[in-house]
Amino acid sequence: MPRAVLPTTQAAVAAATAVAERHGRQVTATHDIGDDQTFAGLHRPGAAPGPQSGTDWTHQDLTGVPHEALLEFGGVPTVSARLFDHDEVKVTVDGVAFEDVPRDSLPAFLDAVWSGLAHTRIHRFPPGLTLKVAVPGESTYSELVLRATPWINRIAR
């Protein structure tokens, strides 16, 4: 199944919300819009429009306005997704942060977690625990678990 193309943060928020609703999860969304609100706006030269720069929002192309969002999903495991302006998503699953999830893969990643395709691997040497999320049609995402929770212990293989 080809993954959906999500060209904007709003499209990704809508797709993630639809997946959450399909799995019976509550979603709380917080949006940061504009150069003065987003992380991306802090790093762009001349980013803040206003009287000093002679730029007026009413005459600008609004597709260039940075938009970031934080999605928090109810239920077990605890899941949150921080969508950044430049196609970056940080998904945290029960305290384990996945920093490298592409925005287009977010809905499939969430579906995999809630469909039971996430599991942990115990390593004997060096000792450790890894959370793996197997997204169908994509590579498996893996991150080191620093603190085991009851949910993480329950999905051990």
Rosetta constraint file for C-alpha pairs under 8 A:
AtomPair CA 1 CA 137 HARMONIC 6.70 0.50
AtomPair CA 2 CA 137 HARMONIC 7.68 0.50
AtomPair CA 3 CA 104 HARMONIC 6.65 0.50
AtomPair CA 3 CA 105 HARMONIC 6.63 0.50
AtomPair CA 3 CA 108 HARMONIC 7.60 0.50
AtomPair CA 4 CA 104 HARMONIC 6.00 0.50
AtomPair CA 4 CA 105 HARMONIC 7.66 0.50
AtomPair CA 5 CA 104 HARMONIC 5.51 0.50
AtomPair CA 6 CA 11 HARMONIC 5.49 0.50
AtomPair CA 6 CA 12 HARMONIC 5.59 0.50
AtomPair CA 6 CA 103 HARMONIC 6.80 0.50
AtomPair CA 6 CA 104 HARMONIC 5.27 0.50
AtomPair CA 7 CA 11 HARMONIC 6.76 0.50
AtomPair CA 7 CA 12 HARMONIC 7.84 0.50
AtomPair CA 8 CA 12 HARMONIC 6.48 0.50
AtomPair CA 9 CA 13 HARMONIC 6.15 0.50
AtomPair CA 9 CA 67 HARMONIC 6.31 0.50
AtomPair CA 9 CA 68 HARMONIC 6.54 0.50
AtomPair CA 9 CA 69 HARMONIC 7.24 0.50
AtomPair CA 9 CA 83 HARMONIC 6.71 0.50
AtomPair CA 9 CA 84 HARMONIC 7.64 0.50
AtomPair CA 9 CA 85 HARMONIC 7.01 0.50
AtomPair CA 9 CA 87 HARMONIC 7.98 0.50
AtomPair CA 10 CA 14 HARMONIC 6.20 0.50
AtomPair CA 10 CA 67 HARMONIC 7.93 0.50
AtomPair CA 11 CA 15 HARMONIC 6.20 0.50
AtomPair CA 12 CA 16 HARMONIC 6.02 0.50
AtomPair CA 12 CA 103 HARMONIC 6.68 0.50
AtomPair CA 12 CA 104 HARMONIC 7.24 0.50
AtomPair CA 12 CA 106 HARMONIC 7.34 0.50
AtomPair CA 12 CA 107 HARMONIC 7.69 0.50
AtomPair CA 13 CA 17 HARMONIC 6.00 0.50
AtomPair CA 13 CA 69 HARMONIC 7.71 0.50
AtomPair CA 13 CA 71 HARMONIC 7.71 0.50
AtomPair CA 14 CA 18 HARMONIC 6.21 0.50
AtomPair CA 15 CA 19 HARMONIC 6.41 0.50
AtomPair CA 15 CA 107 HARMONIC 6.09 0.50
AtomPair CA 16 CA 20 HARMONIC 6.19 0.50
AtomPair CA 16 CA 106 HARMONIC 6.79 0.50
AtomPair CA 16 CA 107 HARMONIC 5.04 0.50
AtomPair CA 16 CA 110 HARMONIC 7.40 0.50
AtomPair CA 17 CA 21 HARMONIC 6.13 0.50
AtomPair CA 17 CA 27 HARMONIC 6.66 0.50
AtomPair CA 18 CA 22 HARMONIC 6.22 0.50
AtomPair CA 19 CA 23 HARMONIC 6.45 0.50
AtomPair CA 19 CA 107 HARMONIC 6.29 0.50
AtomPair CA 19 CA 110 HARMONIC 7.24 0.50
AtomPair CA 19 CA 111 HARMONIC 6.44 0.50
AtomPair CA 20 CA 24 HARMONIC 6.15 0.50
AtomPair CA 20 CA 25 HARMONIC 4.89 0.50
AtomPair CA 20 CA 26 HARMONIC 6.91 0.50
AtomPair CA 20 CA 27 HARMONIC 7.09 0.50
AtomPair CA 20 CA 73 HARMONIC 7.45 0.50
AtomPair CA 20 CA 110 HARMONIC 7.77 0.50
AtomPair CA 20 CA 111 HARMONIC 7.96 0.50
AtomPair CA 21 CA 25 HARMONIC 5.49 0.50
AtomPair CA 21 CA 26 HARMONIC 7.04 0.50
AtomPair CA 23 CA 114 HARMONIC 7.00 0.50
AtomPair CA 25 CA 73 HARMONIC 6.21 0.50
AtomPair CA 25 CA 74 HARMONIC 5.55 0.50
AtomPair CA 25 CA 75 HARMONIC 6.47 0.50
AtomPair CA 26 CA 73 HARMONIC 5.58 0.50
AtomPair CA 26 CA 74 HARMONIC 5.03 0.50
AtomPair CA 26 CA 75 HARMONIC 7.72 0.50
AtomPair CA 27 CA 71 HARMONIC 6.58 0.50
AtomPair CA 27 CA 72 HARMONIC 5.69 0.50
AtomPair CA 27 CA 73 HARMONIC 4.70 0.50
AtomPair CA 27 CA 74 HARMONIC 6.49 0.50
AtomPair CA 28 CA 71 HARMONIC 5.70 0.50
AtomPair CA 28 CA 72 HARMONIC 5.13 0.50
AtomPair CA 28 CA 73 HARMONIC 6.51 0.50
AtomPair CA 29 CA 69 HARMONIC 6.78 0.50
AtomPair CA 29 CA 70 HARMONIC 5.69 0.50
AtomPair CA 29 CA 71 HARMONIC 4.62 0.50
AtomPair CA 29 CA 72 HARMONIC 6.51 0.50
AtomPair CA 30 CA 69 HARMONIC 5.54 0.50
AtomPair CA 30 CA 70 HARMONIC 5.14 0.50
AtomPair CA 30 CA 71 HARMONIC 6.59 0.50
AtomPair CA 31 CA 67 HARMONIC 7.14 0.50
AtomPair CA 31 CA 68 HARMONIC 5.93 0.50
AtomPair CA 31 CA 69 HARMONIC 4.40 0.50
AtomPair CA 31 CA 70 HARMONIC 6.53 0.50
AtomPair CA 32 CA 37 HARMONIC 5.40 0.50
AtomPair CA 32 CA 38 HARMONIC 5.71 0.50
AtomPair CA 32 CA 67 HARMONIC 5.80 0.50
AtomPair CA 32 CA 68 HARMONIC 5.10 0.50
AtomPair CA 32 CA 69 HARMONIC 5.94 0.50
AtomPair CA 33 CA 37 HARMONIC 5.82 0.50
AtomPair CA 33 CA 38 HARMONIC 6.35 0.50
AtomPair CA 33 CA 65 HARMONIC 7.08 0.50
AtomPair CA 33 CA 66 HARMONIC 5.84 0.50
AtomPair CA 33 CA 67 HARMONIC 4.46 0.50
AtomPair CA 33 CA 68 HARMONIC 6.36 0.50
AtomPair CA 34 CA 38 HARMONIC 6.24 0.50
AtomPair CA 34 CA 41 HARMONIC 7.17 0.50
AtomPair CA 34 CA 65 HARMONIC 5.52 0.50
AtomPair CA 34 CA 66 HARMONIC 5.24 0.50
AtomPair CA 34 CA 67 HARMONIC 6.42 0.50
AtomPair CA 35 CA 39 HARMONIC 7.99 0.50
AtomPair CA 35 CA 40 HARMONIC 7.16 0.50
AtomPair CA 35 CA 41 HARMONIC 4.04 0.50
AtomPair CA 35 CA 42 HARMONIC 6.92 0.50
AtomPair CA 35 CA 47 HARMONIC 5.98 0.50
AtomPair CA 35 CA 48 HARMONIC 5.69 0.50
AtomPair CA 35 CA 49 HARMONIC 7.87 0.50
AtomPair CA 35 CA 65 HARMONIC 6.99 0.50
AtomPair CA 35 CA 66 HARMONIC 6.20 0.50
AtomPair CA 36 CA 41 HARMONIC 6.24 0.50
AtomPair CA 36 CA 42 HARMONIC 7.33 0.50
AtomPair CA 36 CA 48 HARMONIC 6.39 0.50
AtomPair CA 37 CA 41 HARMONIC 7.17 0.50
AtomPair CA 38 CA 42 HARMONIC 6.97 0.50
AtomPair CA 38 CA 66 HARMONIC 6.64 0.50
AtomPair CA 38 CA 67 HARMONIC 6.83 0.50
AtomPair CA 38 CA 68 HARMONIC 6.29 0.50
AtomPair CA 38 CA 85 HARMONIC 7.84 0.50
AtomPair CA 39 CA 43 HARMONIC 7.31 0.50
AtomPair CA 39 CA 84 HARMONIC 7.67 0.50
AtomPair CA 39 CA 85 HARMONIC 7.98 0.50
AtomPair CA 40 CA 44 HARMONIC 6.77 0.50
AtomPair CA 40 CA 66 HARMONIC 6.87 0.50
AtomPair CA 40 CA 84 HARMONIC 7.65 0.50
AtomPair CA 40 CA 85 HARMONIC 6.28 0.50
AtomPair CA 40 CA 86 HARMONIC 7.84 0.50
AtomPair CA 41 CA 47 HARMONIC 5.79 0.50
AtomPair CA 41 CA 48 HARMONIC 7.39 0.50
AtomPair CA 41 CA 66 HARMONIC 6.88 0.50
AtomPair CA 42 CA 47 HARMONIC 7.26 0.50
AtomPair CA 43 CA 47 HARMONIC 7.72 0.50
AtomPair CA 46 CA 53 HARMONIC 7.70 0.50
AtomPair CA 48 CA 53 HARMONIC 7.76 0.50
AtomPair CA 49 CA 53 HARMONIC 5.84 0.50
AtomPair CA 49 CA 54 HARMONIC 7.29 0.50
AtomPair CA 49 CA 55 HARMONIC 5.26 0.50
AtomPair CA 49 CA 56 HARMONIC 6.80 0.50
AtomPair CA 49 CA 57 HARMONIC 7.44 0.50
AtomPair CA 50 CA 54 HARMONIC 6.11 0.50
AtomPair CA 50 CA 55 HARMONIC 5.51 0.50
AtomPair CA 50 CA 56 HARMONIC 6.32 0.50
AtomPair CA 51 CA 55 HARMONIC 6.72 0.50
AtomPair CA 51 CA 56 HARMONIC 7.73 0.50
AtomPair CA 55 CA 59 HARMONIC 7.99 0.50
AtomPair CA 55 CA 60 HARMONIC 7.84 0.50
AtomPair CA 56 CA 60 HARMONIC 6.65 0.50
AtomPair CA 57 CA 62 HARMONIC 7.69 0.50
AtomPair CA 61 CA 65 HARMONIC 7.93 0.50
AtomPair CA 66 CA 85 HARMONIC 5.65 0.50
AtomPair CA 67 CA 84 HARMONIC 7.27 0.50
AtomPair CA 67 CA 85 HARMONIC 5.59 0.50
AtomPair CA 68 CA 82 HARMONIC 7.52 0.50
AtomPair CA 68 CA 83 HARMONIC 5.41 0.50
AtomPair CA 68 CA 84 HARMONIC 4.81 0.50
AtomPair CA 68 CA 85 HARMONIC 5.43 0.50
AtomPair CA 69 CA 82 HARMONIC 5.87 0.50
AtomPair CA 69 CA 83 HARMONIC 5.13 0.50
AtomPair CA 69 CA 84 HARMONIC 6.88 0.50
AtomPair CA 70 CA 80 HARMONIC 7.14 0.50
AtomPair CA 70 CA 81 HARMONIC 5.77 0.50
AtomPair CA 70 CA 82 HARMONIC 4.48 0.50
AtomPair CA 70 CA 83 HARMONIC 6.26 0.50
AtomPair CA 71 CA 80 HARMONIC 5.44 0.50
AtomPair CA 71 CA 81 HARMONIC 5.06 0.50
AtomPair CA 71 CA 82 HARMONIC 6.36 0.50
AtomPair CA 72 CA 79 HARMONIC 6.21 0.50
AtomPair CA 72 CA 80 HARMONIC 4.38 0.50
AtomPair CA 72 CA 81 HARMONIC 6.59 0.50
AtomPair CA 73 CA 78 HARMONIC 6.70 0.50
AtomPair CA 73 CA 79 HARMONIC 5.43 0.50
AtomPair CA 73 CA 80 HARMONIC 5.97 0.50
AtomPair CA 74 CA 78 HARMONIC 6.50 0.50
AtomPair CA 74 CA 79 HARMONIC 7.34 0.50
AtomPair CA 76 CA 151 HARMONIC 7.38 0.50
AtomPair CA 77 CA 93 HARMONIC 6.56 0.50
AtomPair CA 77 CA 94 HARMONIC 5.45 0.50
AtomPair CA 77 CA 151 HARMONIC 6.40 0.50
AtomPair CA 78 CA 92 HARMONIC 7.91 0.50
AtomPair CA 78 CA 93 HARMONIC 5.88 0.50
AtomPair CA 78 CA 94 HARMONIC 4.89 0.50
AtomPair CA 78 CA 95 HARMONIC 7.70 0.50
AtomPair CA 79 CA 91 HARMONIC 7.14 0.50
AtomPair CA 79 CA 92 HARMONIC 5.57 0.50
AtomPair CA 79 CA 93 HARMONIC 4.65 0.50
AtomPair CA 79 CA 94 HARMONIC 6.22 0.50
AtomPair CA 80 CA 91 HARMONIC 5.73 0.50
AtomPair CA 80 CA 92 HARMONIC 5.27 0.50
AtomPair CA 80 CA 93 HARMONIC 6.83 0.50
AtomPair CA 81 CA 89 HARMONIC 6.59 0.50
AtomPair CA 81 CA 90 HARMONIC 5.65 0.50
AtomPair CA 81 CA 91 HARMONIC 4.34 0.50
AtomPair CA 81 CA 92 HARMONIC 6.35 0.50
AtomPair CA 82 CA 89 HARMONIC 5.57 0.50
AtomPair CA 82 CA 90 HARMONIC 5.12 0.50
AtomPair CA 82 CA 91 HARMONIC 6.39 0.50
AtomPair CA 83 CA 87 HARMONIC 7.57 0.50
AtomPair CA 83 CA 88 HARMONIC 6.10 0.50
AtomPair CA 83 CA 89 HARMONIC 4.58 0.50
AtomPair CA 83 CA 90 HARMONIC 6.66 0.50
AtomPair CA 83 CA 103 HARMONIC 7.42 0.50
AtomPair CA 84 CA 88 HARMONIC 5.23 0.50
AtomPair CA 84 CA 89 HARMONIC 6.04 0.50
AtomPair CA 87 CA 102 HARMONIC 6.29 0.50
AtomPair CA 87 CA 103 HARMONIC 5.25 0.50
AtomPair CA 88 CA 100 HARMONIC 7.16 0.50
AtomPair CA 88 CA 101 HARMONIC 6.83 0.50
AtomPair CA 88 CA 102 HARMONIC 5.78 0.50
AtomPair CA 88 CA 103 HARMONIC 5.86 0.50
AtomPair CA 89 CA 99 HARMONIC 6.58 0.50
AtomPair CA 89 CA 100 HARMONIC 6.73 0.50
AtomPair CA 89 CA 101 HARMONIC 5.44 0.50
AtomPair CA 89 CA 102 HARMONIC 6.09 0.50
AtomPair CA 89 CA 103 HARMONIC 5.74 0.50
AtomPair CA 89 CA 106 HARMONIC 7.58 0.50
AtomPair CA 90 CA 97 HARMONIC 6.69 0.50
AtomPair CA 90 CA 98 HARMONIC 5.63 0.50
AtomPair CA 90 CA 99 HARMONIC 4.48 0.50
AtomPair CA 90 CA 100 HARMONIC 6.67 0.50
AtomPair CA 90 CA 101 HARMONIC 6.50 0.50
AtomPair CA 91 CA 97 HARMONIC 5.82 0.50
AtomPair CA 91 CA 98 HARMONIC 5.14 0.50
AtomPair CA 91 CA 99 HARMONIC 6.58 0.50
AtomPair CA 91 CA 101 HARMONIC 7.17 0.50
AtomPair CA 92 CA 96 HARMONIC 5.28 0.50
AtomPair CA 92 CA 97 HARMONIC 4.24 0.50
AtomPair CA 92 CA 98 HARMONIC 6.00 0.50
AtomPair CA 93 CA 97 HARMONIC 6.48 0.50
AtomPair CA 93 CA 98 HARMONIC 7.87 0.50
AtomPair CA 94 CA 149 HARMONIC 7.30 0.50
AtomPair CA 94 CA 151 HARMONIC 7.72 0.50
AtomPair CA 94 CA 152 HARMONIC 7.56 0.50
AtomPair CA 95 CA 147 HARMONIC 7.56 0.50
AtomPair CA 96 CA 131 HARMONIC 7.69 0.50
AtomPair CA 96 CA 143 HARMONIC 6.98 0.50
AtomPair CA 96 CA 144 HARMONIC 7.40 0.50
AtomPair CA 96 CA 145 HARMONIC 6.05 0.50
AtomPair CA 96 CA 146 HARMONIC 7.54 0.50
AtomPair CA 97 CA 143 HARMONIC 7.25 0.50
AtomPair CA 98 CA 141 HARMONIC 7.65 0.50
AtomPair CA 98 CA 142 HARMONIC 7.72 0.50
AtomPair CA 98 CA 143 HARMONIC 6.54 0.50
AtomPair CA 101 CA 105 HARMONIC 6.50 0.50
AtomPair CA 101 CA 106 HARMONIC 6.67 0.50
AtomPair CA 102 CA 106 HARMONIC 6.64 0.50
AtomPair CA 105 CA 109 HARMONIC 6.01 0.50
AtomPair CA 106 CA 110 HARMONIC 6.18 0.50
AtomPair CA 107 CA 111 HARMONIC 6.12 0.50
AtomPair CA 108 CA 112 HARMONIC 6.07 0.50
AtomPair CA 108 CA 135 HARMONIC 6.33 0.50
AtomPair CA 108 CA 136 HARMONIC 7.73 0.50
AtomPair CA 109 CA 113 HARMONIC 6.38 0.50
AtomPair CA 109 CA 133 HARMONIC 7.31 0.50
AtomPair CA 109 CA 134 HARMONIC 7.97 0.50
AtomPair CA 109 CA 135 HARMONIC 5.81 0.50
AtomPair CA 110 CA 114 HARMONIC 6.27 0.50
AtomPair CA 111 CA 115 HARMONIC 5.79 0.50
AtomPair CA 112 CA 116 HARMONIC 6.35 0.50
AtomPair CA 112 CA 117 HARMONIC 4.99 0.50
AtomPair CA 112 CA 118 HARMONIC 6.60 0.50
AtomPair CA 112 CA 133 HARMONIC 6.69 0.50
AtomPair CA 112 CA 134 HARMONIC 6.55 0.50
AtomPair CA 112 CA 135 HARMONIC 5.64 0.50
AtomPair CA 112 CA 136 HARMONIC 7.71 0.50
AtomPair CA 113 CA 117 HARMONIC 5.70 0.50
AtomPair CA 113 CA 118 HARMONIC 5.22 0.50
AtomPair CA 113 CA 133 HARMONIC 6.49 0.50
AtomPair CA 117 CA 133 HARMONIC 6.04 0.50
AtomPair CA 117 CA 134 HARMONIC 5.56 0.50
AtomPair CA 117 CA 135 HARMONIC 7.37 0.50
AtomPair CA 118 CA 131 HARMONIC 7.11 0.50
AtomPair CA 118 CA 132 HARMONIC 5.57 0.50
AtomPair CA 118 CA 133 HARMONIC 4.28 0.50
AtomPair CA 118 CA 134 HARMONIC 6.18 0.50
AtomPair CA 118 CA 155 HARMONIC 7.32 0.50
AtomPair CA 119 CA 131 HARMONIC 5.86 0.50
AtomPair CA 119 CA 132 HARMONIC 5.39 0.50
AtomPair CA 119 CA 133 HARMONIC 6.59 0.50
AtomPair CA 119 CA 152 HARMONIC 7.58 0.50
AtomPair CA 119 CA 155 HARMONIC 4.98 0.50
AtomPair CA 119 CA 156 HARMONIC 5.71 0.50
AtomPair CA 119 CA 157 HARMONIC 6.62 0.50
AtomPair CA 120 CA 129 HARMONIC 6.56 0.50
AtomPair CA 120 CA 130 HARMONIC 5.34 0.50
AtomPair CA 120 CA 131 HARMONIC 4.40 0.50
AtomPair CA 120 CA 132 HARMONIC 5.84 0.50
AtomPair CA 120 CA 152 HARMONIC 6.69 0.50
AtomPair CA 120 CA 153 HARMONIC 7.66 0.50
AtomPair CA 120 CA 155 HARMONIC 5.96 0.50
AtomPair CA 120 CA 156 HARMONIC 4.52 0.50
AtomPair CA 120 CA 157 HARMONIC 6.05 0.50
AtomPair CA 121 CA 129 HARMONIC 5.65 0.50
AtomPair CA 121 CA 130 HARMONIC 5.19 0.50
AtomPair CA 121 CA 131 HARMONIC 6.60 0.50
AtomPair CA 121 CA 132 HARMONIC 7.51 0.50
AtomPair CA 121 CA 156 HARMONIC 6.04 0.50
AtomPair CA 121 CA 157 HARMONIC 5.75 0.50
AtomPair CA 122 CA 127 HARMONIC 7.52 0.50
AtomPair CA 122 CA 128 HARMONIC 6.00 0.50
AtomPair CA 122 CA 129 HARMONIC 4.66 0.50
AtomPair CA 122 CA 130 HARMONIC 6.63 0.50
AtomPair CA 122 CA 156 HARMONIC 7.34 0.50
AtomPair CA 122 CA 157 HARMONIC 7.46 0.50
AtomPair CA 123 CA 127 HARMONIC 5.22 0.50
AtomPair CA 123 CA 128 HARMONIC 5.13 0.50
AtomPair CA 123 CA 129 HARMONIC 6.05 0.50
AtomPair CA 123 CA 130 HARMONIC 7.88 0.50
AtomPair CA 124 CA 128 HARMONIC 6.91 0.50
AtomPair CA 128 CA 144 HARMONIC 7.50 0.50
AtomPair CA 128 CA 145 HARMONIC 7.52 0.50
AtomPair CA 129 CA 144 HARMONIC 6.09 0.50
AtomPair CA 129 CA 145 HARMONIC 5.42 0.50
AtomPair CA 129 CA 146 HARMONIC 7.76 0.50
AtomPair CA 130 CA 142 HARMONIC 6.46 0.50
AtomPair CA 130 CA 143 HARMONIC 5.57 0.50
AtomPair CA 130 CA 144 HARMONIC 4.49 0.50
AtomPair CA 130 CA 145 HARMONIC 5.37 0.50
AtomPair CA 131 CA 142 HARMONIC 5.62 0.50
AtomPair CA 131 CA 143 HARMONIC 5.45 0.50
AtomPair CA 131 CA 144 HARMONIC 6.28 0.50
AtomPair CA 131 CA 145 HARMONIC 6.25 0.50
AtomPair CA 131 CA 152 HARMONIC 7.69 0.50
AtomPair CA 132 CA 140 HARMONIC 6.44 0.50
AtomPair CA 132 CA 141 HARMONIC 5.55 0.50
AtomPair CA 132 CA 142 HARMONIC 4.42 0.50
AtomPair CA 132 CA 143 HARMONIC 6.71 0.50
AtomPair CA 133 CA 140 HARMONIC 5.58 0.50
AtomPair CA 133 CA 141 HARMONIC 5.14 0.50
AtomPair CA 133 CA 142 HARMONIC 6.53 0.50
AtomPair CA 134 CA 138 HARMONIC 7.68 0.50
AtomPair CA 134 CA 139 HARMONIC 6.89 0.50
AtomPair CA 134 CA 140 HARMONIC 4.41 0.50
AtomPair CA 134 CA 141 HARMONIC 6.48 0.50
AtomPair CA 135 CA 139 HARMONIC 6.55 0.50
AtomPair CA 135 CA 140 HARMONIC 5.99 0.50
AtomPair CA 135 CA 141 HARMONIC 7.72 0.50
AtomPair CA 148 CA 152 HARMONIC 5.82 0.50
AtomPair CA 148 CA 153 HARMONIC 6.44 0.50
AtomPair CA 149 CA 153 HARMONIC 6.16 0.50
AtomPair CA 150 CA 154 HARMONIC 6.10 0.50
AtomPair CA 151 CA 155 HARMONIC 6.51 0.50
AtomPair CA 152 CA 156 HARMONIC 6.72 0.50
